[in-house]
């Protein structure tokens, strides 16, 4: 996380039924004086639960090519 406010994202993902399966460090190039930075890529999987009993599908896409 780069900002404390990003914790909201992780909370919302958890509430929606997603669980972190892995966190991969990804080093970014940087200048020697400033220092290199590492970001973390989070991998998720969806966990079905009792609190989500119905899934509403998206509306079909409209074909504008005609």
DSSP file (Angstrom, degrees, kcal/mol; ACC not computed):
  #  RESIDUE AA STRUCTURE BP1 BP2  ACC     N-H-->O    O-->H-N    N-H-->O    O-->H-N    TCO  KAPPA ALPHA  PHI   PSI    X-CA   Y-CA   Z-CA
    1    1 A X              0   0    0      0, 0.0     3,-0.1     0, 0.0     6,-0.0   0.000 360.0 360.0 360.0 136.6    0.0    0.0    0.0
    2    2 A X        +     0   0    0      1,-0.2     2,-0.4     2,-0.0     3,-0.0   0.689 360.0  32.5 -96.3 -23.4    1.2    3.4   -0.8
    3    3 A X  S >  S-     0   0    0      1,-0.1     3,-1.6     0, 0.0    -1,-0.2  -0.983  73.8-128.9-136.1 145.1   -1.5    5.3    1.1
    4    4 A X  G >  S+     0   0    0     -2,-0.4     3,-1.7     1,-0.3     4,-0.2   0.809 106.5  67.1 -61.5 -29.3   -3.4    4.4    4.2
    5    5 A X  G >  S+     0   0    0      1,-0.3     3,-1.4     2,-0.2     4,-0.4   0.687  82.3  75.6 -67.3 -16.5   -6.7    5.1    2.4
    6    6 A X  G X> S+     0   0    0     -3,-1.6     4,-1.2     1,-0.3     3,-0.8   0.665  73.8  80.8 -69.6 -14.2   -6.1    2.1    0.2
    7    7 A X  H <> S+     0   0    0     -3,-1.7     4,-1.9     1,-0.2    -1,-0.3   0.799  81.6  65.9 -60.6 -27.5   -7.0   -0.1    3.2
    8    8 A X  H <> S+     0   0    0     -3,-1.4     4,-2.6     1,-0.2    -1,-0.2   0.894  96.6  54.9 -60.7 -40.6  -10.7    0.6    2.2
    9    9 A X  H <> S+     0   0    0     -3,-0.8     4,-2.5    -4,-0.4    -1,-0.2   0.935 108.1  47.4 -58.7 -48.1  -10.1   -1.3   -1.0
   10   10 A X  H  X S+     0   0    0     -4,-1.2     4,-1.9     1,-0.2    -1,-0.2   0.862 111.9  50.9 -64.7 -35.6   -9.0   -4.4    0.8
   11   11 A X  H  X S+     0   0    0     -4,-1.9     4,-2.5     2,-0.2    -1,-0.2   0.918 110.7  48.2 -66.0 -44.2  -11.9   -4.2    3.2
   12   12 A X  H  X S+     0   0    0     -4,-2.6     4,-1.8     2,-0.2    -2,-0.2   0.889 109.8  52.8 -64.9 -39.1  -14.4   -3.9    0.3
   13   13 A X  H  <>S+     0   0    0     -4,-2.5     5,-2.6     2,-0.2     4,-0.3   0.919 111.0  47.3 -61.5 -43.0  -12.8   -6.9   -1.5
   14   14 A X  H ><5S+     0   0    0     -4,-1.9     3,-1.5     1,-0.2    -2,-0.2   0.922 110.7  50.8 -64.5 -44.9  -13.2   -9.0    1.7
   15   15 A X  H 3<5S+     0   0    0     -4,-2.5    -1,-0.2     1,-0.3    -2,-0.2   0.807 106.4  56.5 -63.1 -29.4  -16.8   -7.9    2.2
   16   16 A X  T 3<5S-     0   0    0     -4,-1.8    -1,-0.3    -5,-0.2    -2,-0.2   0.489 126.4 -98.8 -82.5  -3.1  -17.6   -8.8   -1.4
   17   17 A X  T < 5S+     0   0    0     -3,-1.5    30,-3.8     1,-0.3     2,-0.4   0.615  77.9 135.0 100.0  13.2  -16.3  -12.4   -0.8
   18   18 A X  E   < -A   46   0A   0     -5,-2.6     2,-0.4    28,-0.2    -1,-0.3  -0.782  34.2-163.2 -98.0 140.6  -12.8  -12.2   -2.3
   19   19 A X  E     -A   45   0A   0     26,-3.0    26,-2.1    -2,-0.4     2,-0.4  -0.961  24.8-114.2-122.4 140.0   -9.8  -13.7   -0.4
   20   20 A X  E     +A   44   0A   0     -2,-0.4    24,-0.3    24,-0.2     3,-0.1  -0.568  29.9 178.9 -70.8 126.2   -6.2  -12.9   -1.0
   21   21 A X  E     -     0   0A   0     22,-3.2     2,-0.3     1,-0.4    23,-0.2   0.722  66.2  -6.5 -97.9 -27.6   -4.4  -16.0   -2.3
   22   22 A X  E     -A   43   0A   0     21,-1.3    21,-3.1     2,-0.0     2,-0.4  -0.983  51.1-147.4-162.7 154.7   -1.0  -14.5   -2.8
   23   23 A X  E     -A   42   0A   0     -2,-0.3     2,-0.5    19,-0.2    19,-0.2  -0.986  19.8-162.7-129.4 120.1    0.9  -11.2   -2.6
   24   24 A X  E     -A   41   0A   0     17,-3.0    17,-2.9    -2,-0.4     2,-0.3  -0.899  15.1-133.8-109.7 122.7    3.8  -10.9   -5.0
   25   25 A X  E     -A   40   0A   0     -2,-0.5     2,-0.5    15,-0.2    15,-0.2  -0.561  20.7-168.7 -72.4 136.4    6.5   -8.2   -4.4
   26   26 A X  E     -A   39   0A   0     13,-3.5    13,-2.3    -2,-0.3     2,-0.2  -0.902  11.8-145.5-130.0 101.2    7.3   -6.3   -7.7
   27   27 A X  E     -A   38   0A   0     -2,-0.5     2,-0.3    11,-0.2    11,-0.3  -0.457  11.4-151.0 -71.5 135.7   10.4   -4.1   -7.5
   28   28 A X  E     -A   37   0A   0      9,-3.6     9,-0.7    -2,-0.2     2,-0.1  -0.798  23.1-106.2-102.2 146.5   10.2   -0.9   -9.6
   29   29 A X        +     0   0    0     -2,-0.3     2,-0.3     7,-0.1     8,-0.1  -0.394  49.2 165.9 -68.0 150.2   13.3    0.7  -11.1
   30   30 A X        -     0   0    0      6,-0.1     2,-0.2    -2,-0.1     6,-0.2  -0.957  39.0 -84.0-155.5 171.9   14.4    3.9   -9.3
   31   31 A X     >  -     0   0    0      4,-0.4     4,-3.1    -2,-0.3     0, 0.0  -0.562  35.1-124.9 -82.7 148.5   17.2    6.3   -9.0
   32   32 A X  T  4 S+     0   0    0      1,-0.2     4,-0.1    -2,-0.2    -1,-0.1   0.862 109.9  49.1 -62.4 -36.0   20.0    5.4   -6.6
   33   33 A X  T  4 S+     0   0    0      1,-0.2    -1,-0.2     2,-0.1     3,-0.0   0.883 118.6  37.5 -71.9 -37.9   19.7    8.7   -4.7
   34   34 A X  T  4 S-     0   0    0      1,-0.1    -2,-0.2     0, 0.0    -1,-0.2   0.850 111.7-125.5 -81.6 -36.1   15.9    8.4   -4.2
   35   35 A X     <  -     0   0    0     -4,-3.1    -4,-0.4     2,-0.0     2,-0.2  -0.072  22.8 -77.5 103.0 153.3   15.9    4.7   -3.7
   36   36 A X        -     0   0    0     -6,-0.2     2,-0.4    -4,-0.1    -7,-0.1  -0.544  41.7-142.8 -86.3 153.1   14.0    1.8   -5.3
   37   37 A X  E     -A   28   0A   0     -9,-0.7    -9,-3.6    -2,-0.2     2,-0.5  -0.890   4.8-153.6-118.2 146.2   10.4    1.1   -4.6
   38   38 A X  E     -A   27   0A   0     -2,-0.4     2,-0.3   -11,-0.3   -11,-0.2  -0.979   9.1-168.8-118.6 130.2    8.6   -2.2   -4.3
   39   39 A X  E     -A   26   0A   0    -13,-2.3   -13,-3.5    -2,-0.5     2,-0.5  -0.782  17.4-130.8-109.2 161.0    4.9   -2.5   -5.0
   40   40 A X  E     -A   25   0A   0     -2,-0.3     2,-0.6   -15,-0.2   -15,-0.2  -0.955   6.8-150.1-119.0 128.3    2.8   -5.6   -4.2
   41   41 A X  E     -A   24   0A   0    -17,-2.9   -17,-3.0    -2,-0.5     2,-0.5  -0.848  16.8-151.6 -94.2 123.6    0.5   -7.4   -6.6
   42   42 A X  E     -A   23   0A   0     -2,-0.6     2,-0.4   -19,-0.2   -19,-0.2  -0.842   3.0-155.0-100.7 129.7   -2.4   -9.0   -4.7
   43   43 A X  E     -A   22   0A   0    -21,-3.1   -22,-3.2    -2,-0.5   -21,-1.3  -0.880  16.3-168.5-103.5 134.6   -4.0  -12.1   -6.2
   44   44 A X  E     -A   20   0A   0     -2,-0.4     2,-0.3   -24,-0.3   -24,-0.2  -0.829  14.8-164.2-121.5 156.7   -7.6  -12.8   -5.2
   45   45 A X  E     -A   19   0A   0    -26,-2.1   -26,-3.0    -2,-0.3     2,-0.5  -0.982  28.9-114.9-134.1 151.0  -10.1  -15.7   -5.5
   46   46 A X  E     -A   18   0A   0     -2,-0.3     2,-0.6   -28,-0.2   -28,-0.2  -0.719  24.7-158.8 -87.8 129.2  -13.8  -15.4   -5.0
   47   47 A X        -     0   0    0    -30,-3.8     2,-0.1    -2,-0.5    -2,-0.0  -0.932  14.5-134.9-107.2 122.4  -15.2  -17.4   -2.1
   48   48 A X        +     0   0    0     -2,-0.6     2,-0.3     2,-0.0   -31,-0.1  -0.471  32.2 177.2 -71.8 148.0  -18.8  -18.2   -2.2
   49   49 A X    >   -     0   0    0      3,-0.3     3,-1.0    -2,-0.1    -1,-0.0  -0.929  43.9-106.2-146.9 169.4  -20.7  -17.6    1.0
   50   50 A X  T 3  S+     0   0    0     -2,-0.3     3,-0.1     1,-0.2    -1,-0.0   0.746 110.3  68.0 -70.5 -24.0  -24.1  -17.7    2.5
   51   51 A X  T 3  S+     0   0    0      1,-0.2     2,-0.7     2,-0.1    -1,-0.2   0.647  95.1  59.7 -76.1 -10.5  -24.5  -14.0    2.5
   52   52 A X    <   +     0   0    0     -3,-1.0    -3,-0.3     1,-0.1    -1,-0.2  -0.865  59.3 157.7-115.3  96.7  -24.6  -13.9   -1.3
   53   53 A X        +     0   0    0     -2,-0.7     2,-0.4     1,-0.2    -1,-0.1   0.681  62.4  36.9 -94.4 -19.0  -27.6  -16.0   -2.3
   54   54 A X        -     0   0    0      2,-0.0     2,-0.5     0, 0.0    -1,-0.2  -0.998  61.3-156.4-139.7 136.5  -28.3  -14.6   -5.7
   55   55 A X        -     0   0    0     -2,-0.4     2,-0.6    -3,-0.1    -3,-0.0  -0.954  13.2-148.8-112.2 123.7  -26.0  -13.3   -8.5
   56   56 A X        -     0   0    0     -2,-0.5     2,-0.1     1,-0.0    -2,-0.0  -0.812  17.0-137.0 -92.5 123.2  -27.5  -10.9  -11.0
   57   57 A X        -     0   0    0     -2,-0.6     3,-0.1     1,-0.1     2,-0.0  -0.442  24.0-102.5 -77.2 152.5  -26.0  -11.2  -14.4
   58   58 A X        -     0   0    0      1,-0.1    -1,-0.1    -2,-0.1     3,-0.1  -0.328  44.2 -94.3 -67.3 154.5  -25.0   -8.1  -16.5
   59   59 A X        -     0   0    0      1,-0.1    -1,-0.1    -2,-0.0     3,-0.1  -0.383  52.7 -92.6 -64.8 149.4  -27.3   -7.1  -19.2
   60   60 A X        -     0   0    0      1,-0.1    -1,-0.1    -3,-0.1     2,-0.1  -0.306  45.7-101.8 -64.1 150.4  -26.3   -8.5  -22.6
   61   61 A X        -     0   0    0     -3,-0.1     2,-0.4     1,-0.1    -1,-0.1  -0.432  32.9-121.2 -70.1 145.0  -24.0   -6.3  -24.7
   62   62 A X        -     0   0    0     -2,-0.1     2,-0.9    -3,-0.1    -1,-0.1  -0.764  17.8-134.8 -89.6 131.7  -25.7   -4.4  -27.5
   63   63 A X    >   +     0   0    0     -2,-0.4     3,-0.6     1,-0.1    -1,-0.0  -0.776  27.6 173.8 -90.9 104.3  -24.3   -5.2  -31.0
   64   64 A X  T 3   +     0   0    0     -2,-0.9    -1,-0.1     1,-0.2    -2,-0.0   0.389  58.9  90.4 -89.2   2.8  -23.8   -1.8  -32.7
   65   65 A X  T 3         0   0    0      1,-0.3    -1,-0.2     0, 0.0    -2,-0.0   0.599 360.0 360.0 -77.8  -8.4  -22.1   -3.3  -35.7
   66   66 A X    <         0   0    0     -3,-0.6    -1,-0.3     0, 0.0    -2,-0.1   0.480 360.0 360.0 -84.9 360.0  -25.4   -3.8  -37.6
